[in-house]
């Protein structure tokens, strides 16, 4: 299963439409996971033109987005258990990756996806994949914009970032 991973689009404050590099890069995915800070539900419709969309809400999302997606969830995709959270809470004192780990303490997961920091991260920790795709529209201190792609087969996950100017 090929999955696109996106976070922190901050529509429409940071961007008025999805970047071409993102829409072209997501072509062919079977599912898009958005990790919060959509800001506007319009992004759901835009992403749904590419593939089905699932997600969670972030700290900049309004009640309508929170009610539609929730703030934390676990999905099973192609045999892999994947936790999804934005990463702004619960505060752990160890950054967004620490927040994500704390949020899923005690859960048996193969991967935790999170956003919030706009900083791409790909790390394995004790057999658990931690993956932050960065942001396709608001790179902040990063040199490049980014999103993620995952290939999942029989519970095994291969993840990578796609970077662009």
Buried (B, 14 or more C-beta within 10 A) or exposed (E): BBBBBBBBBBBEEBBEEBBEBBBEBBEEBEBBBBBBBBBBBEBBEBBEEBBEBBBBBBEBBEEEBBEBBEBBBBBEBBEBBBBBBBBBBEEBEEBBBBBBBBBBEEEEBBBBBBBBBBBBBEEEEEEBBBBBBBBBBBBEEBEEBBBBBBBBEEEEBEBEBBBBE
